[in-house]
Amino acid sequence: MRRLAQLISWGALLAILLLAALFFADQLTLPAMQRWLLGVAVLWFISTPVWMGRRRNG
């Protein structure tokens, strides 16, 4: 579960960078980028507390 949450949170951060690059390259409109960024940010805020700040067992 911890590993999956890590992958999701790192993927969300990469998606934020990708969305910014697509907007900068005029491949994504402002409203579309805002919707996607909101969804990705929510995903990041949900997945990160699951694994961050916890000690590993083993």
C-alpha positions in Angstrom: 0.0 0.0 0.0 2.8 2.4 0.9 4.6 1.7 -2.4 1.5 2.3 -4.4 0.8 5.6 -2.6 4.4 6.7 -3.4 4.0 5.9 -7.1 0.7 7.8 -7.2 2.1 10.8 -5.5 5.3 10.9 -7.7 3.1 10.4 -10.8 0.9 13.3 -9.7 3.9 15.6 -9.4 5.2 14.6 -12.8 1.7 15.2 -14.3 1.8 18.7 -12.9 5.0 19.4 -14.7 3.7 17.8 -17.9 0.5 19.9 -17.7 2.5 23.1 -17.3 4.7 22.2 -20.3 1.7 21.4 -22.4 0.1 24.7 -21.5 3.3 26.6 -22.3 3.5 24.9 -25.7 -0.1 25.9 -26.4 -1.3 22.3 -26.5 -3.8 22.8 -23.6 -6.3 25.6 -22.9 -6.4 27.4 -19.6 -9.7 26.0 -18.5 -8.6 22.5 -19.4 -5.3 22.9 -17.6 -7.1 24.3 -14.5 -9.4 21.3 -14.3 -6.6 18.8 -14.7 -4.4 20.6 -12.2 -7.2 20.6 -9.6 -7.7 16.8 -10.1 -4.0 16.0 -9.9 -3.5 18.2 -6.9 -6.4 16.5 -5.1 -4.8 13.1 -6.0 -1.5 14.2 -4.6 -2.9 15.5 -1.4 -4.8 12.2 -0.8 -1.9 9.9 -1.7 1.0 11.7 0.0 0.0 11.5 3.6 -0.5 7.8 3.3 3.2 7.2 3.0 5.1 10.4 4.0 6.3 10.7 7.6 5.8 7.0 8.4 8.6 4.7 9.4 9.3 1.6 7.4 8.8 -1.8 9.0 11.7 -4.0 8.4 
